[in-house]
Amino acid sequence: MKSFTIYLAADSTVQTFQKTEEPQMGWGQKLYENFVGSETCEIYHPDTTSFEQVTRYDLPGISIDNRAMAGRSSRSFRDEGRLDDIEKVIKPGDFMFVQFAHNDANKGKEERYIPVEKYGESLQTYVDVCKKHGAQCVLVTAIAMRNCEENPEGIFTYSFPEYREAMIRFAKEENLPLLDLGKRSTEYCQKLGKEGSKEIFLWVKPGEYPQSSHRDGKEDNAHLKEKGAAAFAGLLADLIREYDADERLRPIQEKLKGQREE
């Protein structure tokens, strides 16, 4: 089988961050570690894009091209030409993983906001690009936020639940593979608990990373640090392994470590 690429269209919870922003990471920065050959992975900025944050991970027979960018919604990602940028290079046999909601729900920023009733319409543009070029669109529900302190008894609840439900409905209507990372990551955070979850979100003590933009400390319940990025990437890999609705994710499953058995 010829090699293929997984393109990641998403926000800061998926983005690859530079050393100057440590320990912040998105799960797209750690996804490659779940694939066979990760120890020899080549990581670089591809010359097929002018967007600086784009990072590509080349593994045997598969590449992960992380186009995720902080602060972007399904609307602003598209309006800035980032979807067009993917369309220039995506080819038959490739995949596009789409995870948005954190910024789509922001009514205070018009350039980002997508009303939940128009969320499917916005996602459709990503599906259309994939169909046009013989690629497969895969929808990923938004990851959990550390919202336990907002709820009684420290309970974690689904983040942006209306958008999660809208994505699930849209996936069913359009017959698209869906990976419910929102559900799986919420369950994972619940197991960690109120204090344990601080270890995966961007809670940083002042002076802990003196050379970082987070040198003054941070208490961030939306973004991840390395441990969280690795954990959530692992959860996504599990969801891919478990996917059995059809054969559309089989090429990816065959590249994962611990390949799913029949």
Residue frames relative to the residue before (quaternion, step in Angstrom):
aa qw qx qy qz dx dy dz
M 1.0000 0.0000 0.0000 0.0000 0.00 0.00 0.00
K 0.4403 -0.6971 0.4926 0.2784 3.59 -0.87 0.89
S 0.6132 -0.5771 0.3968 0.3654 3.54 -1.21 0.49
F 0.1058 -0.7820 0.6118 0.0545 3.55 -1.24 0.49
T 0.3603 -0.7360 0.5435 0.1817 3.54 -1.32 0.32
I 0.2318 -0.7066 0.6482 0.1638 3.54 -1.18 0.70
Y 0.1612 -0.7712 0.6109 0.0775 3.58 -0.67 1.12
L 0.2142 -0.7752 0.5843 0.1085 3.57 -0.93 0.93
A 0.0522 -0.7740 0.6309 -0.0132 3.56 -0.64 1.19
A 0.3357 0.7487 -0.4785 0.3127 3.57 -0.25 1.24
D 0.5865 -0.5907 0.4483 0.3256 3.54 -1.38 -0.26
S 0.8177 -0.2937 0.1915 0.4565 3.58 -1.29 -0.35
T 0.6093 0.5632 -0.3656 0.4217 3.61 1.11 -0.47
V 0.7052 0.3931 -0.2321 0.5424 3.57 1.36 -0.17
Q 0.5389 0.6978 -0.3648 0.2993 3.57 1.15 -0.71
T 0.3978 -0.6446 0.5939 0.2712 3.53 -1.34 0.44
F 0.1592 -0.8056 0.5684 0.0517 3.57 -0.77 1.09
Q 0.5126 -0.6575 0.4711 0.2882 3.54 -1.20 0.60
K 0.7074 -0.4663 0.3369 0.4106 3.55 -1.32 0.33
T 0.6325 0.5607 -0.3253 0.4239 3.59 1.06 -0.73
E 0.7146 0.4129 -0.2445 0.5090 3.59 1.26 -0.29
E 0.3212 0.7667 -0.5033 0.2360 3.59 1.23 0.26
P 0.6179 -0.1510 -0.7641 -0.1071 1.57 -2.19 1.20
Q 0.3272 0.7732 -0.4957 0.2223 3.62 1.18 0.35
M 0.1046 0.7679 -0.6244 0.0977 3.53 -1.00 0.97
G 0.3055 -0.6954 0.6077 0.2321 3.52 -1.30 0.40
W 0.6330 -0.5570 0.3536 0.4049 3.59 -1.12 0.45
G 0.5722 0.6003 -0.3777 0.4118 3.60 1.19 -0.44
Q 0.6070 0.5697 -0.3275 0.4468 3.54 1.28 -0.44
K 0.7629 0.3505 -0.1690 0.5163 3.58 1.22 -0.52
L 0.4313 0.7340 -0.4507 0.2685 3.59 1.24 -0.15
Y 0.6155 0.5895 -0.3520 0.3871 3.60 0.96 -0.81
E 0.5945 0.6098 -0.3601 0.3808 3.59 1.11 -0.65
N 0.6542 0.5268 -0.3042 0.4494 3.58 1.24 -0.35
F 0.6541 0.5235 -0.3016 0.4551 3.58 1.29 -0.04
V 0.6078 -0.5483 0.4363 0.3736 3.52 -1.22 0.58
G 0.7896 0.2858 -0.2285 0.4926 3.56 -0.91 0.93
S 0.3361 0.7816 -0.4776 0.2190 3.60 1.26 0.17
E 0.6231 0.5720 -0.3404 0.4106 3.57 1.11 -0.66
T 0.7353 0.3467 -0.2254 0.5369 3.60 1.21 -0.33
C 0.2989 0.7915 -0.4882 0.2139 3.59 1.26 0.27
E 0.2550 -0.7395 0.6058 0.1454 3.55 -1.03 0.90
I 0.1053 -0.8101 0.5767 0.0037 3.55 -0.67 1.16
Y 0.2181 0.7868 -0.5426 0.1972 3.59 -0.67 1.07
H 0.4953 -0.6039 0.5242 0.3393 3.54 -1.35 0.17
P 0.3451 -0.7717 0.4922 0.2076 3.62 -0.50 1.14
D 0.4503 -0.6991 0.4898 0.2616 3.56 -1.13 0.66
T 0.5253 0.6406 -0.4012 0.3908 3.57 1.30 0.22
T 0.7484 0.3150 -0.1916 0.5514 3.60 1.27 0.07
S 0.3577 -0.7186 0.5533 0.2225 3.55 -1.23 0.53
F 0.5361 0.6132 -0.4097 0.4107 3.60 1.28 -0.04
E 0.4623 -0.7664 0.3834 0.2279 3.54 -0.45 1.31
Q 0.7035 0.5035 -0.2889 0.4100 3.60 0.94 -0.80
V 0.4819 0.6890 -0.4351 0.3221 3.61 1.23 -0.33
T 0.0075 -0.7927 0.6081 -0.0435 3.56 -0.88 1.01
R 0.1866 -0.7920 0.5775 0.0659 3.53 -0.93 0.99
Y 0.1689 -0.7702 0.6126 0.0539 3.51 -1.09 0.90
D 0.1149 -0.8168 0.5646 0.0277 3.57 -0.42 1.23
L 0.0143 -0.7785 0.6252 -0.0546 3.53 -0.78 1.17
P 0.6859 -0.4651 0.3303 0.4517 3.63 -1.19 0.16
G 0.8686 0.0471 -0.0672 0.4887 3.57 -0.55 1.19
I 0.7860 0.2028 -0.1165 0.5723 3.59 1.25 -0.11
S 0.1034 -0.7669 0.6297 0.0687 3.55 -1.13 0.70
I 0.2115 -0.7260 0.6373 0.1484 3.54 -1.23 0.60
D 0.1024 -0.8018 0.5887 0.0050 3.57 -0.59 1.18
N 0.1449 -0.8437 0.5150 0.0435 3.55 -0.09 1.33
R 0.0695 -0.8217 0.5653 -0.0213 3.56 -0.35 1.33
A 0.3837 0.7546 -0.4670 0.2555 3.60 1.27 0.01
M 0.0404 -0.8049 0.5919 -0.0146 3.56 -1.09 0.79
A 0.5626 -0.6386 0.4266 0.3063 3.54 -0.95 0.98
G 0.8378 0.2508 -0.1836 0.4488 3.53 -1.14 0.74
R 0.5956 0.5915 -0.3656 0.4022 3.57 1.23 0.05
S 0.2329 -0.7283 0.6306 0.1330 3.49 -1.19 0.74
S 0.6950 -0.4234 0.3320 0.4769 3.58 -1.23 -0.02
R 0.6454 0.5177 -0.3097 0.4685 3.57 1.21 -0.52
S 0.7467 0.4146 -0.2450 0.4588 3.60 0.62 -1.09
F 0.5668 0.5767 -0.3794 0.4497 3.60 1.13 -0.60
R 0.6896 0.4664 -0.2579 0.4904 3.54 0.97 -0.93
D 0.6833 0.5126 -0.2956 0.4276 3.60 0.85 -0.98
E 0.6751 0.4886 -0.2915 0.4697 3.58 1.13 -0.58
G 0.5673 -0.6281 0.3714 0.3817 3.57 1.27 0.02
R 0.4215 0.7261 -0.4566 0.2945 3.58 1.25 0.19
L 0.6331 0.4929 -0.3344 0.4944 3.59 1.09 -0.62
D 0.6115 0.5372 -0.3416 0.4699 3.59 1.04 -0.74
D 0.6298 0.5518 -0.3216 0.4421 3.54 1.05 -0.81
I 0.6474 0.4854 -0.3093 0.4995 3.58 1.06 -0.73
E 0.6408 0.5551 -0.3311 0.4142 3.56 0.95 -0.88
K 0.6014 0.5843 -0.3550 0.4133 3.59 1.11 -0.59
V 0.8081 0.2990 -0.1204 0.4930 3.59 1.09 -0.68
I 0.5496 0.6182 -0.4127 0.3813 3.62 1.15 -0.38
K 0.0963 -0.8202 0.5639 -0.0091 3.56 -0.96 0.89
P 0.6973 -0.4444 0.3266 0.4578 3.60 -1.22 0.20
G 0.7679 0.3247 -0.2645 0.4847 3.55 -0.95 0.94
D 0.5840 0.5679 -0.3742 0.4433 3.57 1.26 -0.20
F 0.3026 -0.7237 0.5905 0.1895 3.55 -1.38 0.16
M 0.1237 -0.7447 0.6444 0.1220 3.54 -1.28 0.45
F 0.1723 -0.7633 0.6172 0.0823 3.56 -0.66 1.14
V 0.1038 -0.8178 0.5660 0.0021 3.58 -0.69 1.14
Q 0.0981 0.7855 -0.6038 0.0938 3.58 -0.65 1.15
F 0.1987 0.7504 -0.6044 0.1793 3.55 -0.51 1.25
A 0.3490 0.7081 -0.5887 0.1739 3.55 -1.43 0.25
H 0.6069 0.5908 -0.3653 0.3862 3.60 0.91 -0.87
N 0.7798 0.3060 -0.1600 0.5221 3.58 0.93 -0.86
D 0.5352 0.6166 -0.4026 0.4139 3.59 1.18 -0.43
A 0.7030 0.4915 -0.2527 0.4477 3.56 1.08 -0.78
N 0.5448 0.6494 -0.3813 0.3688 3.60 1.29 -0.14
K 0.2254 -0.8142 0.5249 0.1036 3.57 -0.07 1.32
G 0.6260 0.5809 -0.3292 0.4028 3.56 1.17 -0.53
K 0.7427 0.3088 -0.1992 0.5597 3.59 1.23 -0.26
E 0.3474 -0.8044 0.4508 0.1701 3.51 -0.07 1.41
E 0.6556 0.5384 -0.3230 0.4195 3.58 1.01 -0.80
R 0.7062 0.4342 -0.2490 0.5007 3.57 1.27 -0.37
Y 0.6502 0.6131 -0.3150 0.3195 3.53 0.94 -0.98
I 0.0046 -0.7425 0.6697 -0.0149 3.50 -1.11 0.92
P 0.3941 -0.7049 0.5256 0.2674 3.64 -0.59 1.02
V 0.6024 -0.6100 0.3642 0.3639 3.55 -0.94 0.83
E 0.6468 0.5300 -0.3261 0.4409 3.60 1.07 -0.68
K 0.7105 0.3917 -0.2553 0.5259 3.61 1.25 -0.25
Y 0.3755 0.7598 -0.4596 0.2656 3.58 1.31 0.09
G 0.6568 0.5080 -0.3080 0.4644 3.57 0.93 -0.88
E 0.6265 0.5404 -0.3254 0.4577 3.56 1.01 -0.82
S 0.6580 0.5003 -0.3012 0.4755 3.56 1.04 -0.81
L 0.6548 0.5068 -0.3046 0.4707 3.59 0.98 -0.83
Q 0.5673 0.6291 -0.3750 0.3766 3.57 1.12 -0.68
T 0.6165 0.5655 -0.3564 0.4161 3.59 1.03 -0.70
Y 0.6374 0.5077 -0.3196 0.4835 3.60 1.12 -0.65
V 0.6262 0.5300 -0.3183 0.4750 3.55 1.07 -0.81
D 0.6548 0.5349 -0.3124 0.4330 3.57 0.94 -0.90
V 0.6282 0.5279 -0.3326 0.4648 3.58 1.02 -0.78
C 0.6578 0.5114 -0.3056 0.4608 3.56 0.95 -0.89
K 0.6632 0.5066 -0.3065 0.4578 3.58 0.88 -0.93
K 0.6431 0.5537 -0.3165 0.4239 3.55 0.94 -0.91
H 0.7949 0.3068 -0.1339 0.5061 3.56 1.02 -0.81
G 0.5644 -0.6497 0.3725 0.3472 3.58 1.21 0.39
A 0.4953 0.6337 -0.4352 0.4047 3.58 1.20 0.56
Q 0.4219 -0.6992 0.5189 0.2528 3.57 -1.27 0.25
C 0.2608 -0.7468 0.5937 0.1480 3.56 -0.81 1.04
V 0.0747 -0.7745 0.6280 0.0120 3.56 -0.98 0.95
L 0.2524 -0.7846 0.5507 0.1318 3.59 -0.70 1.06
V 0.1115 -0.7827 0.6120 0.0211 3.55 -1.01 0.93
T 0.3615 -0.7401 0.5196 0.2271 3.60 -0.64 1.05
A 0.6294 -0.5932 0.3666 0.3430 3.55 -1.11 0.82
I 0.5268 -0.6609 0.4415 0.3012 3.55 -0.99 0.88
A 0.6379 -0.5346 0.4088 0.3744 3.52 -1.32 0.39
M 0.2572 -0.6898 0.6468 0.1992 3.51 -1.28 0.52
R 0.5174 -0.6139 0.4846 0.3472 3.57 -1.22 0.36
N 0.1325 0.8375 -0.5088 0.1492 3.55 0.43 1.29
C 0.3297 0.7930 -0.4674 0.2095 3.58 1.27 0.22
E 0.6570 0.5204 -0.3190 0.4425 3.60 1.07 -0.65
E 0.6285 0.5272 -0.3313 0.4661 3.58 1.28 -0.22
N 0.7351 0.4064 -0.1996 0.5046 3.56 1.27 -0.31
P 0.6278 -0.5585 0.3875 0.3791 3.58 -1.13 0.62
E 0.8629 0.1125 -0.0993 0.4826 3.55 -1.10 0.79
G 0.5976 -0.6255 0.3510 0.3583 3.57 1.14 0.59
I 0.3276 0.7621 -0.4927 0.2629 3.57 1.12 0.62
F 0.3214 -0.7137 0.5885 0.2025 3.58 -1.03 0.84
T 0.0897 -0.7811 0.6162 0.0452 3.56 -1.01 0.84
Y 0.6665 -0.4933 0.3621 0.4258 3.58 -1.24 0.37
S 0.3617 -0.7098 0.5621 0.2223 3.54 -0.99 0.85
F 0.8392 0.0302 -0.0709 0.5384 3.56 -1.01 0.89
P 0.0035 -0.8720 0.4895 0.0034 3.60 0.83 0.98
E 0.6311 0.5380 -0.3505 0.4352 3.59 1.01 -0.70
Y 0.6670 0.4845 -0.2971 0.4818 3.57 1.04 -0.77
R 0.6013 0.5406 -0.3600 0.4654 3.57 1.06 -0.67
E 0.6800 0.4875 -0.2898 0.4648 3.58 0.86 -0.96
A 0.6415 0.5222 -0.3220 0.4604 3.58 1.03 -0.80
M 0.6470 0.5088 -0.3212 0.4685 3.59 1.02 -0.76
I 0.6349 0.5258 -0.3250 0.4635 3.57 0.99 -0.82
R 0.6514 0.5067 -0.3092 0.4725 3.60 0.95 -0.88
F 0.6634 0.5121 -0.3025 0.4541 3.55 0.91 -0.95
A 0.6372 0.5315 -0.3265 0.4526 3.59 0.97 -0.83
K 0.6559 0.5017 -0.3070 0.4731 3.58 1.00 -0.80
E 0.6653 0.5170 -0.3006 0.4469 3.57 0.92 -0.93
E 0.7701 0.3544 -0.1717 0.5019 3.57 0.99 -0.88
N 0.3860 -0.7441 0.4600 0.2927 3.57 1.33 0.07
L 0.3509 0.7333 -0.4910 0.3132 3.55 0.76 1.12
P 0.5192 -0.5978 0.4939 0.3593 3.59 -1.10 0.57
L 0.0494 -0.7915 0.6091 0.0081 3.56 -0.95 0.89
L 0.1468 -0.7611 0.6286 0.0630 3.54 -1.00 0.94
D 0.2425 -0.8174 0.5112 0.1082 3.56 -0.37 1.27
L 0.0453 -0.8306 0.5543 -0.0282 3.52 0.44 1.29
G 0.5586 0.5984 -0.3923 0.4195 3.59 1.15 -0.51
K 0.6791 0.4780 -0.2790 0.4822 3.57 0.90 -0.92
R 0.6973 0.4860 -0.2806 0.4460 3.57 0.79 -1.04
S 0.6864 0.4712 -0.2936 0.4697 3.62 0.94 -0.82
T 0.6049 0.5391 -0.3573 0.4646 3.61 1.11 -0.59
E 0.6469 0.5093 -0.3084 0.4765 3.57 0.98 -0.85
Y 0.6374 0.5295 -0.3172 0.4612 3.57 1.03 -0.82
C 0.6675 0.4988 -0.2996 0.4647 3.59 0.91 -0.91
Q 0.6181 0.5476 -0.3435 0.4474 3.57 1.05 -0.76
K 0.6426 0.5144 -0.3205 0.4688 3.60 1.03 -0.74
L 0.6564 0.5100 -0.3105 0.4611 3.59 1.04 -0.74
G 0.3361 -0.7687 0.4788 0.2586 3.56 1.08 -0.74
K 0.7663 -0.4117 0.2657 0.4156 3.51 -1.38 0.19
E 0.7494 0.3746 -0.2165 0.5011 3.59 0.80 -0.96
G 0.6530 0.5402 -0.3164 0.4262 3.57 0.92 -0.87
S 0.6378 0.5517 -0.3300 0.4242 3.57 1.06 -0.71
K 0.5392 0.6144 -0.4094 0.4051 3.61 1.19 -0.36
E 0.6060 0.5847 -0.3440 0.4155 3.57 1.20 -0.51
I 0.7429 0.3854 -0.2359 0.4939 3.60 1.14 -0.42
F 0.6665 0.4419 -0.3049 0.5172 3.58 1.22 -0.40
L 0.6576 -0.5713 0.3465 0.3479 3.55 -1.28 0.42
W 0.2216 0.7242 -0.6013 0.2547 3.52 0.47 1.31
V 0.0616 0.8103 -0.5688 0.1268 3.54 -0.44 1.28
K 0.3835 -0.7221 0.5298 0.2254 3.59 -0.92 0.90
P 0.5903 -0.5685 0.4232 0.3864 3.61 -1.07 0.65
G 0.8209 0.2292 -0.1854 0.4891 3.57 -0.90 0.95
E 0.4762 0.6936 -0.4326 0.3240 3.59 1.26 -0.15
Y 0.7669 0.1225 -0.0648 0.6266 3.56 1.15 -0.72
P 0.1595 -0.8658 0.4674 0.0809 3.59 0.41 1.25
Q 0.7086 0.4370 -0.2666 0.4856 3.61 1.13 -0.50
S 0.5964 0.6050 -0.3305 0.4111 3.56 1.33 -0.04
S 0.5993 -0.5391 0.4458 0.3893 3.54 -1.28 0.29
H 0.6744 0.4541 -0.2830 0.5088 3.57 1.31 -0.26
R 0.2336 0.8294 -0.4797 0.1659 3.58 1.24 0.48
D 0.6954 0.4793 -0.2721 0.4611 3.59 1.12 -0.66
G 0.6083 -0.5630 0.3462 0.4396 3.55 1.29 0.03
K 0.0610 -0.7949 0.6035 -0.0122 3.53 -1.24 0.48
E 0.0450 -0.7422 0.6663 0.0565 3.54 -1.20 0.63
D 0.1188 0.8265 -0.5154 0.1926 3.51 0.27 1.42
N 0.1932 -0.8262 0.5250 0.0663 3.56 -0.56 1.18
A 0.6361 0.5296 -0.3292 0.4545 3.59 1.26 0.16
H 0.7750 0.3526 -0.1694 0.4963 3.55 0.97 -0.89
L 0.4398 -0.7238 0.4923 0.2006 3.51 -1.27 0.54
K 0.2492 -0.6867 0.6385 0.2424 3.50 -1.33 0.29
E 0.8016 -0.3590 0.1598 0.4505 3.57 -1.27 0.20
K 0.6548 0.5228 -0.3254 0.4383 3.58 0.87 -0.88
G 0.6784 0.4845 -0.2839 0.4737 3.57 1.00 -0.82
A 0.6307 0.5337 -0.3324 0.4549 3.56 1.01 -0.82
A 0.6622 0.4991 -0.2995 0.4720 3.57 0.97 -0.88
A 0.6586 0.5165 -0.3092 0.4515 3.57 0.97 -0.88
F 0.7054 0.4577 -0.2754 0.4659 3.59 0.83 -0.93
A 0.6010 0.5313 -0.3588 0.4772 3.59 1.11 -0.61
G 0.6415 0.5188 -0.3149 0.4691 3.56 1.05 -0.75
L 0.6301 0.5239 -0.3303 0.4685 3.57 1.04 -0.75
L 0.6461 0.5080 -0.3208 0.4707 3.57 0.99 -0.82
A 0.6288 0.5289 -0.3314 0.4638 3.58 0.99 -0.80
D 0.6232 0.5343 -0.3296 0.4664 3.58 1.05 -0.77
L 0.6587 0.5103 -0.3087 0.4587 3.57 0.94 -0.89
I 0.6235 0.5194 -0.3372 0.4773 3.58 1.06 -0.70
R 0.6472 0.5227 -0.3175 0.4551 3.58 0.92 -0.91
E 0.7215 0.4686 -0.2405 0.4495 3.56 0.96 -0.93
Y 0.5154 0.6689 -0.4168 0.3365 3.59 1.18 -0.42
D 0.1018 0.8231 -0.5472 0.1129 3.57 -0.60 1.14
A 0.3365 0.7619 -0.4900 0.2573 3.57 1.23 0.41
D 0.7641 -0.0975 0.0924 0.6309 3.56 1.19 -0.65
E 0.6470 -0.5561 0.3780 0.3595 3.57 -1.31 -0.14
R 0.4091 0.7718 -0.4407 0.2066 3.60 1.23 -0.05
L 0.7275 0.3882 -0.2499 0.5076 3.62 1.10 -0.52
R 0.3391 0.7801 -0.4713 0.2331 3.57 1.28 0.09
P 0.6463 0.5198 -0.3608 0.4264 3.67 0.81 -0.78
I 0.6629 0.4816 -0.3044 0.4858 3.59 1.05 -0.74
Q 0.6263 0.5549 -0.3349 0.4332 3.57 0.94 -0.87
E 0.6715 0.5224 -0.2899 0.4383 3.56 1.01 -0.84
K 0.6810 0.4726 -0.2833 0.4823 3.59 1.24 -0.35
L 0.5620 0.6228 -0.3828 0.3870 3.58 1.25 -0.30
K 0.5221 -0.5709 0.5191 0.3634 3.52 -1.24 0.47
G 0.8029 0.2021 -0.1587 0.5379 3.59 -1.04 0.69
Q 0.0373 -0.8615 0.5064 -0.0006 3.55 0.91 1.00
R 0.5413 -0.6385 0.4504 0.3106 3.55 -0.99 0.91
E 0.3389 -0.7499 0.5373 0.1846 3.57 -0.89 0.97
E 0.5622 -0.5939 0.4580 0.3486 3.54 -1.22 0.51
